Amino acid sequence: MPSGPTEAGLLVLSLLVPLAVTLAVMPSYLRSLTGRGRVVDDVHKRPPTKVPSPVGPVLLLGMVAGELVAYLAFGSLVPLAVAGAAAVAFSVGIADDLFVLGARTKPLLLLLAAAPLVSLVALEPDLYSSSLTLPLLGDTAPHFTIYTVLVIAAFPIVANAFNMMDSFNGQLPSFTLLVSLAVLFGMTLRYFYTSGYSLAHLASALPLTAVAAGFLVFNRYPSKAFDGDSGSLMLGAMFAALAVTGGIEVAAMIAMVPAILNSFYTLSSVRGFVERRRMGSRPTYIGDDGLIYATSDPSAPTTLVRLILLGGPQSERDLVNSILVLTAAACVLSVVISVLTWVT
């Protein structure tokens, strides 16, 4: 546990600073976007409403502020690695927001999000472990090269999975908030039950929770702000970096099972990476009653949302709640995995 009130206070600052920055900067930034005509249609409203986008730069600012506090407080390079990975993914996302990258270009560029981790591990060898810790079974045999290749491949997978969960008001920040809490729980257990685990890991994870909570204030139904790809890719890369540096890859993967399934269903149904702006048919549509329906068009992508709606139409709020119930169940399983990994 933290050795005294000073360390506990620094952990609290790692949470409160990014939350405060996000909440303080967002209103003026939204006014600026609106004044410059940077608005998009909220297509799940009838009639569609105009929403300022992208607010990814505000989320980046909050994240950087929080990780900087964590770095200054604990001296480890872990917060810098997390911030660097998130910043690279943000850069790819903002380029997509402004210029629209190709469906295959974006995942390739997201491979670069691993560069901060791979580079900084030369300065701090224990930045991440080259083995996995499995529940009940313990550690796998270490292999730095193979593990690093898997780390590099993980960033476009996780970042795109988060991006594909960004469809409805409040969906992405709520999902991020839940999975970040599951990650924090696993890190906390590892800190208490293993030796040599730094508080820097906990401090570097808190800005993700804070930024997600701050963004939820503006993105919840009815949304006043959309993050764009710059925000969703950044949050996904940050989650991936935390899972790797925190050594809780298995628990993190279990927590984001709904996002993984959504990505699998979507990519398999459209046979690869296809830019969603260029998909010929949407998986859902708004009925005259304002409810969201699953489309009957067989060429439309199969998404988790579309599968949920096969049971009948839902309002946007109820649909997001259905997704969050699945996410909460996955996070409970993640908590069980963490207990089995670090306590038993």
SEVO-882315 format. One line per 10 residues: their letters; for each residue x, y, z of N, C-alpha, C, CB. Coordinates in pm, whole numbers, always signed. Atoms other than C-alpha are relative to their C-alpha. Glycine has a CB too. Layout:
! residues N
A	X/Y/Z/X/Y/Z/X/Y/Z/X/Y/Z; ...
This chain:
! residues 344
MPSGPTEAGL	+85/-118/+0/+0/+0/+0/+89/+123/+0/-96/+0/+122; -80/-121/-5/+112/+366/-34/+64/+18/+136/-84/+122/-34; -75/-4/-125/+380/+428/+227/-42/+115/+90/+147/+10/-29; +42/-110/-85/+219/+746/+355/-97/+89/-72/+119/+80/+46; +98/-91/+61/-22/+1032/+291/+52/+70/-124/-43/+102/+100; -55/-69/+117/+216/+1190/+40/-23/-81/-127/+150/+25/+18; +21/+84/+118/+205/+896/-200/-148/-15/-32/+63/-138/+21; +144/+8/+23/-170/+858/-153/-51/+128/-64/-74/-27/+133; +41/-128/+57/-212/+1228/-226/+43/+15/-145/+57/+113/+80; -47/-6/+138/-5/+1196/-543/-86/-86/-92/+146/-44/-9
LVLSLLVPLA	+91/+84/+78/-227/+913/-661/-132/+75/-25/-28/-134/+74; +124/-77/+15/-532/+1132/-599/+19/+110/-103/-44/+60/+136; -28/-105/+99/-369/+1412/-799/+3/-56/-142/+134/+68/+32; -4/+63/+132/-310/+1170/-1089/-139/-26/-54/+77/-132/+7; +140/+17/+40/-686/+1122/-1094/-69/+135/-19/-75/-82/+104; +76/-125/-1/-811/+1473/-1018/+49/+99/-105/+7/+63/+136; -52/-98/+96/-579/+1675/-1244/-54/-24/-142/+153/-6/-3; +56/+19/+134/-682/+1509/-1575/-151/+20/-5/+34/-138/-50; +145/-23/-5/-1048/+1515/-1467/-30/+149/-3/-61/-65/+127; +23/-145/-6/-1028/+1886/-1383/+33/+66/-133/+85/+62/+111
VTLAVMPSYL	-39/-58/+129/-847/+1969/-1708/-107/-27/-104/+136/-55/-46; +103/+37/+98/-1104/+1782/-1917/-127/+81/+21/-30/-150/+8; +124/-72/-30/-1401/+1943/-1742/+16/+151/-22/-43/-28/+144; -20/-145/+9/-1248/+2293/-1744/+16/+48/-144/+121/+41/+80; -32/-43/+136/-1130/+2307/-2106/-113/-31/-98/+127/-67/-48; +98/+46/+97/-1417/+2124/-2277/-103/+106/-40/-71/-120/+55; +106/-94/+43/-1690/+2397/-2268/+49/+105/-100/-57/+71/+122; -50/-102/+93/-1477/+2667/-2435/+42/-63/-133/+119/+75/+62; -40/+66/+124/-1341/+2415/-2686/-123/-35/-85/+80/-128/+32; +123/+29/+74/-1696/+2311/-2780/-54/+125/-67/-106/-59/+94
RSLTGRGRVV	+45/-126/+61/-1788/+2675/-2838/+87/+35/-120/+4/+115/+103; -91/-28/+111/-1479/+2711/-3057/-33/-87/-121/+145/-21/+43; +34/+90/+110/-1568/+2405/-3265/-130/+44/-68/-14/-144/+51; +129/-42/+56/-1926/+2526/-3309/+16/+128/-81/-103/+21/+113; -22/-126/+71/-1810/+2873/-3409/+70/-18/-133/+79/+93/+86; -73/+28/+124/-1582/+2725/-3675/-73/-98/-90/+137/-54/+32; +79/+91/+82/-1855/+2497/-3808/+46/-144/+5/+1/+45/-139; -49/+137/-14/-1681/+2181/-3688/-105/-82/+76/+137/-4/+75; +108/+78/-57/-2003/+1990/-3624/-36/-113/-95/-125/+90/+29; +43/+116/+80/-2134/+1654/-3742/-141/-38/+42/+98/-120/+17
DDVHKRPPTK	+135/+46/-30/-2476/+1491/-3755/+3/-112/+103/-71/-46/-127; +27/+114/-87/-2588/+1273/-3468/-110/-80/-68/-43/+44/+147; +93/+70/+90/-2750/+1023/-3702/-101/-87/+73/+77/-85/-96; +94/+81/-75/-2926/+836/-3423/-109/+84/+67/+74/-81/+104; +110/-86/-43/-3159/+1128/-3358/-90/+28/-119/+53/+133/+62; +94/-36/+106/-3470/+1211/-3556/-74/+126/+38/-101/-115/-27; -98/-16/+109/-3423/+1465/-3699/+141/+6/+56/-30/+127/-82; -138/-4/-48/-3041/+1452/-3679/+35/+135/+63/+96/-30/-113; -46/-122/-65/-2885/+1705/-3442/+147/+21/-33/-22/-7/+153; -139/-35/+27/-2553/+1885/-3488/+80/-4/+131/+11/+140/-67
VPSPVGPVLL	-82/+17/-120/-2276/+1794/-3240/+143/+39/-34/-6/-147/+52; -140/-37/+24/-1928/+1953/-3214/+92/-122/+2/+47/+101/+105; -94/+112/+11/-1648/+1716/-3317/+119/+45/-85/-70/-128/-64; -36/+97/-104/-1372/+1613/-3267/+53/+70/+125/+104/-100/-54; -53/-55/-126/-1293/+1678/-2901/+119/-83/+49/-109/+4/+107; -119/+76/-36/-1000/+1437/-2904/+113/+84/+56/+49/-75/-119; -108/-82/-57/-754/+1725/-2844/-18/+32/+148/+10/+129/-77; +23/-25/-143/-918/+1800/-2508/+31/-125/+81/-146/+45/+25; -29/+125/-70/-897/+1434/-2408/+151/-23/+6/-69/-119/-69; -147/+11/+1/-530/+1435/-2511/+61/+91/+106/+56/+34/-139
LGMVAGELVA	-52/-95/-98/-466/+1743/-2298/-19/-52/+142/-67/+136/-16; +25/+56/-133/-627/+1581/-1994/+89/-118/+29/-145/-41/+12; -85/+118/-18/-436/+1258/-2048/+145/+39/+27/-7/-89/-124; -139/-42/-16/-100/+1433/-2083/+20/+63/+138/+41/+101/-110; -11/-62/-132/-164/+1639/-1769/+8/-105/+110/-118/+94/+25; +0/+105/-101/-242/+1327/-1568/+126/-83/+0/-118/-89/-19; -121/+81/+9/+53/+1126/-1696/+124/+80/+44/+18/-53/-143; -111/-84/-45/+285/+1420/-1632/+6/+5/+153/-13/+142/-58; +5/+4/-146/+170/+1430/-1270/+55/-133/+50/-145/+21/+51; -46/+133/-41/+231/+1054/-1243/+151/-13/-17/-71/-108/-81
YLAFGSLVPL	-145/+9/+23/+580/+1087/-1392/+77/+82/+103/+34/+50/-142; -69/-86/-96/+682/+1377/-1170/-11/-55/+142/-56/+141/-6; +22/+50/-135/+538/+1204/-865/+83/-124/+30/-147/-32/+20; -61/+130/-29/+697/+860/-904/+129/-28/-80/-99/-109/-28; -129/+9/+67/+986/+906/-1149/+16/-112/-100/+102/-15/+99; -9/+110/+96/+916/+592/-1353/-30/+50/-141/-96/-113/+39; +30/-32/+140/+907/+600/-1732/-134/-56/-46/+110/-51/-89; +129/+60/+38/+578/+407/-1731/-100/+106/-46/-57/-80/+116; +96/-101/+48/+358/+721/-1749/+39/+63/-134/-14/+109/+102; -44/-57/+127/+572/+859/-2033/-26/-98/-115/+149/+36/+5
AVAGAAAVAF	+27/+101/+103/+538/+531/-2226/-149/-4/-34/+48/-139/+46; +145/+0/+22/+160/+533/-2179/-43/+124/-75/-75/-10/+134; +35/-126/+66/+134/+898/-2277/+49/+3/-144/+58/+119/+77; -54/+2/+135/+357/+845/-2580/-83/-86/-93/+142/-50/+2; +83/+89/+82/+152/+552/-2709/-134/+66/-33/-24/-134/+71; +128/-66/+21/-170/+747/-2661/+14/+118/-97/-57/+49/+135; -21/-115/+87/-25/+1054/-2835/+18/-42/-146/+122/+79/+46; -16/+50/+137/+80/+853/-3142/-135/-40/-58/+98/-119/-3; +132/+41/+48/-267/+699/-3170/-89/+122/-24/-66/-95/+101; +75/-124/+20/-420/+1045/-3127/+38/+64/-133/+24/+98/+116
SVGIADDLFV	-46/-61/+125/-207/+1173/-3415/-59/-69/-122/+153/-3/-8; +62/+76/+108/-333/+896/-3640/-149/+34/-9/+19/-152/+20; +143/-28/-3/-690/+966/-3530/-35/+139/-49/-52/-19/+137; +31/-137/+42/-679/+1342/-3581/+23/+15/-150/+85/+103/+78; -20/+0/+145/-537/+1285/-3930/-121/-59/-71/+127/-77/-38; +118/+62/+57/-833/+1059/-3998/-121/+92/+13/-28/-134/+68; +112/-93/-19/-1077/+1313/-3853/+3/+112/-104/+4/+60/+140; -12/-116/+87/-943/+1589/-4075/+9/-35/-148/+121/+80/+39; -28/+31/+140/-841/+1410/-4395/-57/-134/-47/+148/+0/-22; +53/+134/+29/-996/+1056/-4382/+108/-91/-57/-119/+10/-97
LGARTKPLLL	-101/+96/+42/-727/+790/-4393/-66/-124/-58/+92/-38/+118; +51/+123/+56/-769/+468/-4584/-22/-105/+108/+94/-53/-106; +34/+102/-99/-914/+165/-4406/+119/-86/+38/-111/-87/-52; -119/+80/-30/-581/-18/-4428/+116/+87/+48/+42/-79/-124; -107/-90/-43/-359/+285/-4374/-4/+22/+150/-11/+134/-72; +14/-32/-142/-496/+356/-4028/+57/-111/+89/-147/+22/+34; -60/+105/-85/-414/+12/-3873/+152/-7/-14/-59/-134/-34; -145/+6/+18/-66/+23/-4025/+69/+113/+78/+36/+9/-149; -58/-111/-75/+3/+366/-3876/-10/-22/+150/-69/+131/-38; +17/+24/-143/-127/+250/-3539/+105/-96/+56/-138/-56/+27
LLAAAPLVSL	-112/+82/-46/+159/+1/-3524/+107/+87/+66/+60/-80/-118; -100/-92/-55/+372/+306/-3446/-30/+37/+146/+6/+126/-84; +33/-34/-139/+187/+351/-3114/+83/-80/+99/-148/-25/+26; -84/+81/-88/+409/+77/-2971/+142/+56/+11/+6/-143/-51; -137/-51/+3/+723/+279/-3049/+46/+57/+135/+13/+106/-107; -47/-51/-129/+734/+466/-2714/+35/-111/+99/-105/+89/+61; -30/+110/-92/+719/+139/-2518/+128/-71/-40/-116/-100/+3; -117/+75/+48/+975/-40/-2735/+126/+83/+16/-19/-41/-147; -117/-87/-14/+1207/+262/-2720/+41/+18/+145/-28/+136/-63; -31/-30/-140/+1181/+336/-2349/+41/-123/+80/-119/+65/+65
VALEPDLYSS	-40/+120/-74/+1229/-27/-2244/+153/-13/+1/-64/-126/-63; -147/+1/+0/+1596/+24/-2339/+56/+81/+117/+53/+56/-133; -43/-82/-112/+1617/+288/-2065/-50/-55/+133/-49/+142/-18; +58/+58/-122/+1397/+108/-1813/-40/-144/-31/-123/+84/+50; +23/+138/+44/+1426/-269/-1870/-125/-66/+55/+117/-82/+37; +120/+61/-55/+1137/-356/-1641/-125/+80/-34/+13/-14/+151; +117/-76/+45/+902/-119/-1825/-115/-95/-32/+34/+86/-124; +99/+106/+16/+720/-433/-1935/+72/-134/+2/-81/+17/-131; -55/+135/-8/+776/-804/-1882/-17/-71/-133/-67/-81/+113; +8/+72/+127/+843/-1034/-2176/-68/-136/+16/+139/-19/-59
SLTLPLLGDT	+78/+123/-20/+616/-1307/-2035/-139/+38/+47/+70/-95/+102; +137/-19/-47/+247/-1343/-1957/-19/-71/+133/-102/-52/-105; +36/+65/-125/+112/-1420/-1612/-142/-53/-13/+12/+98/+121; +129/+65/+19/-173/-1670/-1638/-61/-37/+134/+15/-124/-88; +64/+38/-127/-430/-1737/-1365/+27/-146/+34/-152/+25/-7; -28/+132/-56/-336/-2040/-1151/+128/-65/-54/-117/-91/-27; -114/+66/+63/-57/-2138/-1395/+131/+73/+20/-26/-16/-146; -122/-77/-20/+189/-1857/-1329/+54/+58/-129/+104/-85/+64; -61/-69/+113/+433/-1699/-1573/+37/-96/-112/+123/+76/+45; -50/+74/+114/+503/-1820/-1923/+151/+24/-12/-73/+41/-131
APHFTIYTVL	-143/-20/+22/+863/-1855/-2039/+22/+135/-68/+60/-115/-86; -24/-132/+61/+1004/-1509/-2120/+63/-11/-138/+90/+84/+91; -61/-8/+133/+1083/-1427/-2482/-22/+142/-50/-61/-108/-99; +14/-143/+27/+1148/-1060/-2545/-44/+28/-143/+130/+71/+30; +30/-30/+140/+1135/-1068/-2925/-144/-33/-35/+95/-76/-92; +136/+41/+33/+812/-1265/-2958/-101/+89/+71/-23/-148/+37; +94/-81/-75/+642/-1068/-2683/-8/+142/-58/+40/+5/+148; +0/-135/+56/+747/-734/-2835/-76/+6/-131/+144/+49/-20; +78/+6/+125/+607/-838/-3173/-150/-2/+31/+40/-126/-84; +142/+6/-39/+277/-922/-3002/-47/+135/+53/-22/-109/+106
VIAAFPIVAN	+34/-133/-51/+282/-585/-2824/-25/+96/-115/+112/+54/+90; +16/-89/+116/+329/-402/-3154/-131/-29/-72/+119/-15/-98; +123/+37/+70/+43/-597/-3313/-125/+34/+81/+0/-149/-31; +116/-22/-85/-184/-535/-3015/-58/+140/-14/+36/-25/+144; +49/-138/-1/-207/-158/-3056/-106/+28/-106/+116/+94/-20; +109/-24/+95/-402/-141/-3385/-125/-82/+31/+46/-31/-140; +115/+84/-32/-625/-427/-3265/-84/+64/+111/+45/-141/+43; +72/-58/-113/-715/-268/-2933/-55/+138/-33/+91/+8/+123; +45/-136/+34/-734/+89/-3064/-120/-3/-93/+113/+79/-64; +114/+11/+91/-966/-12/-3348/-121/-60/+69/+37/-84/-121
AFNMMDSFNG	+112/+56/-75/-1177/-217/-3107/-72/+110/+79/+48/-111/+95; +61/-115/-69/-1234/+97/-2898/-72/+90/-100/+107/+80/+76; +59/-85/+102/-1304/+295/-3214/-136/-54/-46/+94/+14/-119; +125/+62/+45/-1574/+48/-3318/-108/-1/+108/+26/-141/-46; +98/-11/-108/-1741/+86/-2977/-52/+143/+15/+62/-47/+131; +36/-141/-10/-1791/+457/-3042/-113/+30/-99/+123/+91/-28; +112/-14/+93/-2136/+455/-3203/-117/+80/+55/-47/-135/-40; +119/-61/-58/-2394/+592/-2959/+38/+91/+116/-98/-108/+47; -24/-96/-107/-2422/+867/-2700/+40/-71/+128/-123/+87/+24; -45/+54/-127/-2221/+775/-2392/+61/-138/-6/-111/-3/+92
QLPSFTLLVS	-45/+139/+7/-2117/+434/-2521/+150/-14/+26/-32/-58/-136; -145/+16/-14/-1740/+480/-2553/+52/+42/+138/+71/+79/-106; -55/-35/-132/-1669/+676/-2231/-50/-92/+111/-37/+143/+34; +50/+93/-101/-1892/+443/-2028/+74/-133/-7/-151/-23/-17; -76/+124/+19/-1722/+137/-2177/+142/+17/+53/+2/-39/-149; -137/-25/-44/-1379/+291/-2115/+8/+10/+151/+53/+128/-64; +1/-15/-145/-1469/+380/-1759/-6/-136/+68/-118/+87/+45; +14/+133/-61/-1574/+22/-1680/+128/-82/-15/-118/-75/-62; -118/+85/+20/-1273/-149/-1836/+122/+59/+71/+29/-16/-151; -112/-59/-72/-1034/+103/-1680/-6/-34/+149/+1/+153/-19
LAVLFGMTLR	+14/+39/-141/-1174/+21/-1335/+42/-146/+19/-145/+20/+47; -42/+140/-7/-1121/-350/-1407/+152/-9/-3/-61/-82/-116; -147/-4/+8/-759/-274/-1503/+59/+51/+131/+46/+89/-117; -49/-54/-127/-710/-66/-1189/-9/-103/+112/-80/+124/+39; +15/+105/-102/-841/-350/-975/+112/-103/-13/-138/-69/-14; -107/+97/+21/-595/-593/-1132/+135/+54/+40/+4/-44/-144; -128/-61/-39/-305/-352/-1086/+11/+13/+151/+15/+138/-66; -2/-14/-146/-402/-290/-724/+31/-133/+67/-133/+54/+51; -30/+132/-56/-405/-662/-648/+146/-37/-23/-91/-107/-62; -140/+35/+29/-71/-706/-819/+93/+80/+90/+34/+25/-149
YFYTSGYSLA	-84/-83/-87/+73/-418/-614/+4/-58/+142/-52/+145/+3; +7/+51/-136/-44/-572/-285/+63/-139/+14/-143/-4/+46; -37/+141/-15/+47/-933/-361/+129/-39/-69/-109/-85/-52; -130/+30/+60/+372/-907/-556/+101/+106/+43/-10/-8/-155; -105/-95/-39/+702/-743/-472/+56/+70/-123/+114/-73/+76; -65/-74/+107/+872/-478/-679/-93/+64/-100/+91/-89/-72; +98/-61/+91/+551/-349/-840/-20/+145/+42/-137/-78/+0; -4/-141/-35/+563/+29/-851/-139/+64/+1/+90/+75/-97; +123/-81/+0/+286/+273/-763/-15/+79/-130/-1/+94/+119; +8/-72/+127/+371/+437/-1095/-100/-66/-95/+138/+7/-66
HLASALPLTA	+97/+69/+85/+160/+170/-1265/-142/+44/+33/+13/-152/+15; +132/-47/-40/-145/+269/-1063/-21/+146/-40/-19/-16/+151; +12/-142/+33/-77/+639/-1114/-20/+21/-150/+124/+76/+48; +11/-16/+145/-42/+594/-1491/-136/-47/-52/+111/-77/-70; +131/+49/+42/-379/+413/-1508/-113/+97/+37/-27/-135/+61; +105/-89/-49/-578/+678/-1320/-44/+105/-102/+45/+68/+126; +47/-97/+100/-578/+938/-1604/-99/-57/-100/+118/+56/-74; +97/+60/+92/-764/+693/-1829/-140/+3/+62/+39/-144/-35; +127/-6/-69/-1040/+664/-1571/-53/+143/+6/+13/-58/+141; +39/-140/-15/-1043/+1040/-1519/-49/+60/-131/+115/+81/+54
VAAGFLVFNR	+37/-56/+130/-1054/+1135/-1887/-132/-61/-49/+112/-25/-104; +125/+64/+40/-1329/+880/-1955/-118/+59/+77/+7/-152/+23; +106/-58/-82/-1535/+1017/-1665/-32/+143/-43/+40/-3/+147; +22/-138/+43/-1484/+1376/-1777/-69/+7/-135/+131/+73/-7; +62/+2/+132/-1575/+1296/-2137/-145/-45/+8/+78/-91/-95; +137/+50/-15/-1888/+1109/-2023/-96/+113/+34/-6/-109/+107; +86/-114/-36/-2025/+1434/-1878/-54/+68/-125/+79/+101/+87; +39/-71/+121/-2038/+1579/-2230/-52/-93/-110/+117/+80/-53; +39/+94/+105/-2098/+1264/-2437/-122/-83/+35/+115/-91/-30; +117/+77/-38/-2382/+1109/-2238/-124/+55/-73/-20/+5/+153
YPSKAFDGDS	+122/-37/+72/-2732/+1121/-2386/-68/+120/+65/-97/-119/-5; -32/-24/+142/-2810/+1365/-2541/+137/+65/-13/-108/+89/-66; -140/-38/+7/-2452/+1414/-2647/+20/+145/-42/+73/-91/-95; -40/-137/+35/-2298/+1761/-2657/+138/+2/-64/-1/+89/+124; -136/+6/+55/-1959/+1640/-2786/+27/-140/-53/+106/+40/+106; -49/+127/+55/-1818/+1367/-3010/+153/+5/-1/-57/-25/-145; -145/+3/-10/-1459/+1257/-2966/+70/-14/-134/+42/-112/+88; -67/+28/+127/-1387/+1154/-3325/+98/-115/+15/+71/+125/-51; -99/+108/-5/-1128/+893/-3415/+119/+38/+87/+47/-35/-141; -114/-44/-80/-864/+1104/-3240/-19/-37/+147/+20/+151/-13
GSLMLGAMFA	+27/+35/-139/-1033/+1039/-2905/-9/-149/+22/-126/+64/+45; +22/+144/-21/-1138/+676/-2948/+129/-79/-19/-107/-52/-96; -127/+71/+20/-802/+560/-3089/+97/+28/+113/+62/+40/-134; -88/-34/-111/-617/+746/-2815/-35/-80/+125/-9/+150/+30; +43/+75/-118/-824/+582/-2540/+35/-148/-14/-150/+17/+23; -33/+140/+22/-774/+239/-2697/+148/-28/+14/-47/-43/-134; -145/+18/-12/-398/+280/-2728/+46/+15/+144/+75/+100/-89; -35/-18/-141/-380/+404/-2371/-32/-125/+80/-75/+121/+59; +39/+124/-68/-566/+94/-2251/+100/-111/-32/-143/-42/-42; -97/+103/+38/-330/-132/-2447/+133/+20/+70/+20/-1/-152
ALAVTGGIEV	-128/-30/-65/-23/+43/-2306/-5/-32/+148/+37/+147/-20; +14/+29/-142/-154/+10/-1951/+0/-151/+26/-129/+62/+55; +4/+145/-16/-225/-361/-1997/+140/-60/-10/-91/-62/-104; -134/+52/+23/+130/-421/-2124/+95/+41/+113/+55/+49/-134; -93/-46/-104/+322/-204/-1877/-42/-50/+139/+8/+152/-1; +49/+48/-130/+102/-320/-1589/+8/-150/+16/-140/+44/+20; -10/+145/-9/+151/-687/-1673/-131/-70/+29/+99/-37/+103; +132/+59/-27/-223/-756/-1661/-73/-24/-132/-86/+93/+93; +54/+16/+135/-277/-848/-2025/-124/-89/-4/+105/-56/-91; +111/+95/+6/-509/-1143/-1961/-127/+62/+58/+35/-129/+77
AAMIAMVPAI	+117/-64/-62/-742/-955/-1725/-53/+112/-88/+36/+55/+139; +42/-109/+88/-749/-657/-1963/-74/-54/-122/+121/+82/-45; +64/+58/+117/-837/-878/-2259/-139/-51/+34/+86/-115/-56; +132/+49/-41/-1124/-1039/-2067/-97/+116/+18/+11/-82/+131; +88/-115/-24/-1262/-697/-1968/-56/+56/-130/+76/+108/+75; +45/-60/+125/-1284/-584/-2330/-56/-102/-100/+113/+75/-64; +58/+103/+87/-1443/-903/-2466/-114/+55/-88/-52/-116/+84; +104/-52/+89/-1755/-715/-2590/+56/+78/-118/-95/+90/+78; -62/-75/+110/-1532/-483/-2796/+70/-95/-98/+100/+102/+55; -66/+98/+86/-1333/-780/-2927/-102/-71/-87/+79/-103/+85
LNSFYTLSSV	+104/+68/+77/-1650/-962/-3031/-59/+93/-105/-111/-50/+94; +55/-97/+95/-1787/-646/-3194/+93/+16/-120/-23/+135/+68; -97/-13/+109/-1466/-607/-3396/+2/-125/-88/+139/+26/+57; -3/+125/+76/-1465/-974/-3495/-122/-13/-90/+8/-120/+95; +122/+10/+80/-1827/-970/-3609/+6/+98/-118/-124/+29/+87; -3/-102/+105/-1775/-648/-3806/+98/-34/-109/+34/+135/+60; -104/+27/+100/-1449/-741/-3976/-30/-126/-80/+136/-12/+68; +30/+123/+72/-1564/-1092/-4062/-115/+20/-97/-33/-113/+98; +115/-20/+87/-1891/-967/-4210/+32/+86/-122/-113/+63/+77; -38/-84/+114/-1724/-705/-4432/+128/-48/-67/+16/+145/+44
RGFVERRRMG	-119/+65/+57/-1424/-930/-4503/+123/+92/+0/-29/-47/-143; -122/-78/-12/-1149/-708/-4373/-28/+143/+44/+73/+1/-129; +10/-139/-42/-1083/-344/-4295/-69/+82/-108/+140/+58/+32; +74/-89/+89/-1337/-111/-4455/-32/+127/+77/-129/-68/-55; +30/-127/-65/-1366/+258/-4369/-151/+12/+19/+55/+119/-83; +143/+4/-27/-1705/+290/-4199/-76/+110/-73/-25/+11/+149; +66/-105/+76/-1778/+614/-4382/-36/-47/-141/+88/+124/-8; +20/+47/+137/-1766/+412/-4705/-77/-132/-5/+134/-17/-69; +83/+120/+1/-1978/+115/-4597/-131/+31/-72/-27/-50/+144; +118/-26/+81/-2266/+80/-4838/-130/+4/+77/-10/-103/-105
SRPTYIGDDG	+124/+8/-76/-2530/-1/-4578/+31/+2/+149/-80/-127/-37; -20/-8/-144/-2559/+81/-4208/-64/-121/+67/-59/+131/+56; +56/+117/-69/-2623/-203/-3959/-131/+30/+74/+101/-55/+98; +123/-38/-72/-2906/-6/-3792/-65/+118/-71/+31/+35/+149; +70/-119/+52/-3166/+255/-3879/-98/+49/+105/-74/-31/-135; +93/-62/-92/-3397/+492/-3694/-140/-12/-57/+36/+148/+27; +139/+10/+43/-3767/+413/-3716/-76/+129/+23/-68/-114/+72; +83/-119/-19/-4048/+669/-3729/-36/+21/+147/-127/-11/-82; +29/-11/-143/-4105/+592/-3359/+121/+44/+81/-50/-133/+51; -120/-45/-69/-3752/+709/-3277/+85/-112/+56/-36/+91/+109
LIYATSDPSA	-76/+114/-49/-3635/+356/-3186/+103/-43/-105/-94/-117/+35; -106/+48/+88/-3325/+194/-3334/-29/-145/-36/+141/+15/+67; +30/+133/+52/-3381/-114/-3551/+123/-60/-66/-117/+6/-99; -102/+70/+78/-3147/-377/-3695/-44/-4/-145/+25/-144/+55; +35/+2/+141/-3137/-347/-4073/-15/-144/-49/+105/+75/-82; +18/+133/+59/-3257/-641/-4280/+88/-20/-122/-146/-21/-38; -88/+8/+116/-3004/-568/-4554/+113/-100/+28/+58/+140/-36; -104/+100/-26/-2779/-878/-4575/+142/+50/-27/-25/-122/-84; -133/-51/+29/-2490/-668/-4706/+52/+92/+110/+0/+74/-133; -42/-88/-109/-2481/-452/-4391/+93/-75/+94/-124/+54/+78
PTTLVRLILL	-92/+68/-92/-2200/-526/-4145/-71/-55/+122/+109/+96/+45; +53/+61/-122/-2278/-756/-3855/+77/+54/+119/+7/-156/-5; -62/-58/-119/-2206/-569/-3534/-66/-55/+125/-7/+154/-3; +59/+41/-127/-2268/-642/-3168/-135/+67/+19/+93/+32/+117; +126/-74/-13/-2538/-374/-3173/-109/-63/-86/+20/+147/-39; +100/+61/+89/-2711/-531/-3470/-50/-133/+55/+60/-20/-140; +42/+128/-59/-2713/-870/-3297/-93/+23/+119/+124/-82/+44; +88/-32/-113/-2864/-714/-2983/-138/+39/-48/+61/+112/+86; +127/-52/+49/-3134/-545/-3189/-82/-105/-75/+24/+117/-91; +79/+107/+62/-3236/-872/-3355/-112/-46/+93/+90/-118/-36
GGPQSERDLV	+104/+34/-97/-3435/-927/-3035/-113/+101/+4/+60/-13/+136; +102/-103/+4/-3635/-613/-3108/+63/+138/+11/-100/-20/+112; -56/-135/-3/-3586/-237/-3145/+13/+54/+142/-87/+94/-82; -21/-62/-131/-3458/-28/-2855/+26/+149/-18/+118/-67/+75; -41/-139/+0/-3415/+335/-2767/+152/+6/+11/-67/+79/+115; -146/-13/-6/-3061/+469/-2783/+51/-23/+142/+44/+138/-49; -42/+18/-138/-3039/+483/-2403/-3/-147/+40/-89/+81/+93; +12/+141/-37/-3162/+125/-2360/+105/-85/-72/-140/-53/-32; -99/+75/+76/-2929/+1/-2632/+139/+14/+63/+3/+48/-147; -129/-21/-66/-2624/+158/-2466/+5/-74/+133/+26/+150/+22
NSILVLTAAA	+5/+73/-127/-2736/+13/-2132/+20/-150/-22/-133/+25/+72; -18/+142/+30/-2754/-333/-2293/+147/-32/-24/-84/-40/-122; -142/+20/+27/-2397/-297/-2417/+80/+9/+130/+52/+104/-102; -73/-17/-126/-2281/-177/-2076/-23/-116/+96/-41/+130/+66; +23/+120/-83/-2444/-474/-1903/+95/-111/-42/-148/-47/-12; -95/+100/+49/-2236/-703/-2125/+142/+35/+43/-8/-11/-154; -134/-44/-40/-1927/-495/-2050/+22/-22/+149/+21/+147/-35; -11/+20/-145/-1995/-504/-1676/+21/-147/+33/-125/+54/+72; -17/+144/-23/-2027/-883/-1690/+143/-43/-35/-101/-81/-83; -137/+31/+38/-1694/-904/-1874/+98/+52/+103/+33/+58/-138
CVLSVVISVL	-89/-57/-101/-1535/-678/-1613/-3/-80/+129/-38/+145/+28; +8/+88/-117/-1662/-902/-1333/+88/-124/-22/-148/-43/+28; -87/+114/+32/-1492/-1195/-1508/+147/+41/+7/-34/-56/-140; -136/-50/-8/-1180/-981/-1537/+46/+9/+145/+11/+138/-67; -32/-7/-143/-1189/-920/-1161/+30/-140/+54/-116/+65/+79; -23/+139/-44/-1217/-1296/-1103/+136/-49/-48/-113/-93/-52; -130/+39/+55/-919/-1353/-1333/+113/+63/+79/+10/+40/-148; -105/-68/-77/-716/-1096/-1140/+17/-65/+136/-33/+150/+16; -9/+67/-130/-801/-1263/-810/+70/-135/-12/-140/-20/+60; -62/+130/+21/-706/-1604/-947/+148/+13/-34/-74/-76/-110
TWVT	-139/-21/+44/-382/-1460/-1086/+88/+46/+114/+5/+102/-113; -89/-65/-96/-253/-1254/-796/-24/-39/+146/-14/+146/-14; +33/+31/-140/-426/-1379/-480/+18/-148/+31/-143/+42/+32; -5/+142/-27/-446/-1756/-513/+139/-56/-29/-106/-74/-83
